[in-house]
Every structure is written in C-alpha cells, then in structure tokens.
Amino acid sequence: MTRKLIIAATTAALAFAATACNTVSGAGEDLQSASDTVADEM
C-alpha cells in the first residue's frame, strides 16, 4: 500500500513539473515573439 502511494505521488509530481516546464517555455516563446515584433517596428 505504501509503495503504491509513493509511486502515485512521484508520478503526480513529475506530471506537475512537466506541465510547469511547458508553461514557462511557452511564455518565453511569447515574450520573444513580442520583443521581435517591437524591434521590427523600431
């Protein structure tokens, strides 16, 4: 029982970490795109 709980908690933590990385990566790409647009206009 304890082993299953540890495996479930670890899996959930990895899923949350992967989601956070994708979100930060997407935000970085959006900021880069916005800065490129501003630079092109100047």
Residue pairs with C-beta under 8 A, 6 or more apart in sequence:
none
